[in-house]
């Protein structure tokens, strides 16, 4: 089965940096668009970064200039570099990817289990 596994979360002071990774594993035919979302307790899940297979990225204003999404297509891996972190960035961060399994016919969205990011003041 297709599986997305995040890593790199943790506790950091305000102004610090973290780098998240997400590996897409399984018997895979292709990976299309990828993204990172986050969700704080009591809040809706929100998009923080997205990237196409060709490398075009976009960000909401809340993280623009601080976060950078990238991907390594040969490794089916995406990254989120987070700089100048603020306490309001505290949330569970989820990896998302559109994946076509080897035995599948269409791309389908898959989600990781989430990784906790906590930014102290």
C-alpha positions in Angstrom: 0.0 0.0 0.0 1.0 3.6 -0.5 2.3 5.3 2.6 3.5 8.8 3.4 5.9 9.2 6.4 6.8 12.6 7.8 9.9 13.4 10.0 11.7 16.4 11.4 9.2 17.9 13.7 10.1 19.0 17.2 10.4 21.8 19.7 12.2 25.0 18.6 12.5 28.6 20.0 10.9 31.5 18.2 13.1 32.6 15.3 14.6 29.2 14.9 14.4 26.7 12.0 13.2 23.2 11.2 13.3 21.0 8.2 10.5 18.5 7.6 10.7 15.5 5.3 8.1 13.3 3.7 8.8 10.1 1.9 6.2 8.4 -0.3 6.7 4.6 -0.2 5.1 1.6 -1.7 4.8 0.2 -5.2 4.2 3.4 -7.0 3.7 4.4 -10.6 4.0 8.2 -10.3 3.7 11.1 -7.9 2.1 14.3 -9.0 1.4 17.4 -6.9 2.6 17.5 -3.3 1.8 19.8 -0.4 2.1 20.5 3.3 -0.8 21.3 5.5 -1.1 22.1 9.2 -3.7 22.0 11.9 -3.7 23.5 15.4 -6.1 22.3 18.1 -9.6 23.8 17.4 -8.6 25.1 14.0 -9.2 24.0 10.5 -6.5 22.3 8.5 -4.8 24.9 6.3 -2.4 24.7 3.3 1.1 26.0 4.1 2.9 25.1 0.8 2.3 23.3 -2.4 4.5 22.2 -5.3 3.9 20.7 -8.7 5.8 17.8 -10.2 7.7 20.4 -12.3 8.8 22.4 -9.3 6.3 25.3 -9.3 5.6 26.3 -5.7 3.1 28.6 -4.0 2.5 29.7 -0.4 -0.1 31.6 1.6 0.8 35.0 2.9 1.1 33.6 6.5 4.3 31.7 5.6 5.5 33.4 2.4 9.2 34.4 2.7 9.7 32.1 5.7 8.9 28.6 4.4 10.3 26.8 1.3 8.9 23.6 -0.2 11.1 21.4 -2.4 11.0 17.9 -3.8 13.3 15.1 -5.1 11.3 13.2 -7.7 13.9 10.4 -7.9 13.4 9.7 -4.2 9.7 10.4 -4.1 10.4 12.8 -1.2 9.3 16.4 -0.4 10.7 18.8 2.1 9.6 21.9 4.0 12.3 24.3 5.2 10.8 26.5 7.9 12.7 29.6 9.0 12.0 32.5 11.3 9.4 30.3 13.1 6.7 32.0 15.3 4.6 30.6 18.1 1.6 30.8 15.8 3.3 28.2 13.6 2.7 25.6 16.3 0.6 22.8 14.8 0.6 19.3 13.5 2.0 19.3 10.0 0.7 16.8 7.4 2.3 15.7 4.2 0.0 15.3 1.2 0.6 13.9 -2.3 -1.3 12.8 -5.3 -0.1 9.3 -6.1 -0.9 6.6 -8.7 0.0 3.1 -7.4 1.6 0.7 -9.7 -1.7 -1.3 -9.9 -3.9 1.7 -10.0 -5.5 3.6 -12.9 -5.8 7.1 -11.4 -4.0 9.5 -9.1 -5.5 9.6 -5.6 -4.7 11.9 -2.6 -2.7 10.4 0.3 -1.9 11.8 3.7 0.8 11.3 6.2 0.2 10.7 9.9 1.4 14.2 10.9 4.4 15.5 12.8 4.2 17.9 15.7 5.9 21.3 15.4 6.0 23.4 18.6 7.5 26.9 18.7 8.2 28.4 22.1 8.2 32.2 22.8 
